[in-house]
Amino acid sequence: MKNLLKKGWLPLIVFQLSILAMFSQTRKIIGTVEGTDGGVLPLATIIIKNTNNYAVADENGTFILEDAPEGNVVLVASFIGYVQKEVEVGGLTNTITIVLSEANTLNEVVVTGVFDKRKRMDASVAITTLGAEILENQVPKSASDLLKNVPGVYVNSSVGEIRNSVSSRGITVGSTDGSFGYEYVSMQEDGLPITNTTYFSYGPDFFLRSDVTLARVDAVRGGPASVTAANAPGGVFNYISKTGGSKFEGEVRMKYGLLGNGKNSQERVDIGFGGPLGNRWFYSIGGFYRYDEGARYPGYPMNNGGQIKGNLMKSYDKGNVKIFLKYLDDKNGFAQPMLTVGYSDPELASSFDSGSATNFPEGFQYSGEDLVNGGTYDFNSENQVKNRYQSIALGWDHDLGNNWSLSNATKFSHNTVLYNTLGSMIPSSITDLVPYFFLGGFGAGYPGAFTFRDANTGENLAQVDVTGGVPTVTSSSLPGQDVLSNSILLLPLSYYDNTVTEFMERFSVNKKMDNMNFNFGGFYGYTNAERFSGGDIALGTIENHPKLLTLNFSGTPLYGVDDTGTPITGPSGEYQFTNSTGVGQGTGNLGAYISFKAKQKQGALFFGHAWNINEKMTFDWGLRYENVNIDGENIRPYLIGSPFSTGGTDGNPFTTYNNNELDSLATFKFNYKINTFSYSAALNYKFNEKLAVYGRYSQGKKAPDLDFYFTLNTPENLALYRPKVRSTEQIEFGLKAGFGKSNLFVTPFFSVLSGVPVGQIFQDSDGTYYFPPRTYAKYNTPGIEIETNIFINDNLSLRGVATFQKSKLDEYNIWVANANGSDDDTQISYSGNEAENSPRVMANIAPTYSKGNFFGSVVWSYMGSRQANAANVFKLPAFSEFNLNMGYNFSKRFQLSLNVNNLFDTYGVMTFQRPGSLGQVLGGNASFSKAEYDAAVTANTPYSTVAIQPRAYYLTATYKF
């Protein structure tokens, strides 16, 4: 038939069909479905109204309806992204062309976060779709950074492409640490989670990149996520890939960037293409590769690598099958905190600038002891975080007949994440004896002298004499003395080797009736996660690109006292706390070396029902039951009590940097089963095609992620801790209005989040560390989301999103460590305070102007002030960021664009780390009291911050074919 059509024999076919129709009760209707631009729409669906007779357009947009009845019939044509259209076909008409117009925001078809496809006007869901205009004209700092264009969503992308934080409506962990930044949301790719688990040093954005293969992003906030997605009451963010169309098409983007306020470079190329293969097969393939020195350049690329993605689709009369393949191999760094002065108006301390890095220097390598598996692990700073992701997924949609349909999605992935980075940077006074104990295992009171030298040149930079337990600085030429006198940086090395294998399966069966829709389905997820964590500690100078330091001790060390109170001392001499590169071991049983293995099996059943009560009113509700089983073990080493007993791996007690020696391995097994039940219900009322309102109530549950089980590595913790379900309760209302081509969405909401663990770590009286009994927090957040698209005239439009909210701590209690050890620990309550790191106002407003071949926009992003910690001692100040985007279309195929991010180079603080000693910093930001804050302000004590990325320039050439 396709060849006949190409040869122009369509009139003869039509004539023959018309003759046959005169002698039969049925006929064939042949037609084509096009868009308003004349392009055909493959896979469009055409159904004879009020029947089960339908057809799917082929790659040429052509459809054939067999057995169409005589007389007039009404055809209903639909295609995702276009307005559904009804066309009446006369009894003597057997050929037709149907033209569909692109849907505006009100008529977008919702596919994410709902049980059945429906227009946004009919859906009681807070959803935003980010389409081609936003994806192509902006240069996001990460894939998650795109979500700043969505109301109600908080995004922290300040550290770089990975370890971002995403939350919505106050449903967050109350932490600024990107390692836990996705705990309440589902980051998806083509309808399935990128990974079905998150934990410290492992999350979805390690494997998620925005490139030319991305077609759109669907962002669902609020209640429906509790029942339509796995373990994700905070929201569903679905990154949907392009698929091949009826003709071969492709795109090449070449980008050159100057980052770090013009200091650092980026080169990137994106390529994507796709089209038909014949016999109703379609394909799409693409990806990117980039070399990126980063916003803060450490001497080696912060991001280096890329990905390739592809999909293959087979369309047939009753549905389609899609196969998705993805391979990502990437190295990514993330920004470290930098010393900052001023609490009301923060700015970088002298000798620091926003375009430089405080990461490890270029070429830094180190071999550390693997006390769990034996041998060594190799740390190389230029590896940074090596992320590898390999996945294959299968999607299948099939019409079972009689208005029954089946949808199935399956994915298998194998993922690895290898960390070679700094864990943090902790400013520390060289007169603080705690780090010395941490590195050398010596107690306070030892007589002797500590000497700091430049690890590269050997130059003496500082000396501290200790007499009677009192340290005295006798000489110092350390850099950064104007910032923090007689101080250095403690630089913990983070080495994590993660391997995760996952299988996911989601199916649903749908039944449509005249005024109802029923959906029943299930989800199964299997995760096998293994992680080895190691890490030692280095010392560095306080400056951009810190120099590494060696530390020696000369004297007689005091290790402790025996049962009679007699001092235990080591031999007198010269002790090397660090090796020649400036790295030392953390002594004692600190739990730094752990092998973690866990298998997570997650099963869910869900049910959804939508009832069109009448033409104006729709009621929908759904529920979800989940069962999560965690079975695993933590293996940790216990070390020989005194580092002087054997001298470690080299037999030399004077080289304390390798004196840790294995005594025994302890295995802590756990097995937990967690059951949760979530539900959501909503009523949507449509006054007309331009005005609708809805209301929804939801209650969601979430099992803890795997990071909870990492803490089960001591007998005390295994006996004390039990996994606790996190609960969410949400009420939301929505107004959806259209005026001309413009629209407005207003969504007031109220959310409650409870069962959030508050983690703390304290130093014990013997110099080791312990976790106090866990407390749990409860938050509530009232607010309102606003989204609008205004078309002022043919050349000027405005898109704006804004969120106004105020998060409160309903319940929040923390422990306060007084002297070392748990005997005198006390609790303090911050209940009633405003929640930390939750801005009252967030806005993103983008006017766009286009005329002829020119287009341009300015995006104004506003981040309101936020409480810095639960104690509410001060606020991180509000700030604005402006991004400039402009371009020129030299032809339909070739375009040049210029983007300037953070146009005015604003230093907008996103996260902070409290000032103080090592022990105070480990206690967390919540321990930063009002009295300590007042003292820090008076003394102008520096603290650490990470701000939004500095100004960056991008020039992009795009060629479409």
Secondary structure by P-SEA (a helix, b strand, c coil): caaaaaacaaaaaaaaaaaaaaaccbbbbbbccccccccccccbbbbccccccbbbbccccccccccccccbbbbbbbcccccbbbbbbcccccbbbbbbccccccccccccccccccccccccccccccccccccccccccccccccccccccccccccccbbbbbccccccccccccccccccccccccccccccccccccccccccccccccbbbbbccccccccccccccbbbbbbbbbbcccccbbbbbbbbccccccbbbbbbbbbbccccccccccccccccccccccccccccccccccccbbbbbbccccbbbbbbbbbbbbbbbbcccccccccbbbbccccccccccccccbbbbbbbcccccbbbbbbccccbbbbbbbbbbbbbbbccccbbbbbbbbbbbbbbbbccccbbbbbbcccaaaaaacccccccccbbbbbcccccccccbbbbbcccccccccccccccccccccccbbbbbbbbbbbbbbbbbbbbbbbcccbbbbbbbbbbbbbbbbbbbbbbbbbcccccbbbbbbbbccccccccccccccccccccccccccccbbbbbccccccbbbbbbbbbbbbbbbbbbbcccccbbbbbbbbbbbbbbbbbbbbbbcccccccccccccccccccccccccbbbbbbbbbbbbbbbbccbbbbbcccccccccccbbbbbccccccccccccaaaaacccbbbbbbbbbbbbbbbbccccbbbbbbbbbbbccccbbbbbbccccbbbbccbbbbbbbbbbbbbbbcccccccbbbbbbbbbbcccccbbbbbbbcccccccccccccccccccccccccbbbbbbbbcccbbbbbbbbbbcccccccccccccccbbbbbbbbcccccccbbbbbbbccccccccccbbbbbccaaaaaaccccccaaaaaaaaaacbbbbbcccccbbbbbbbbbcc
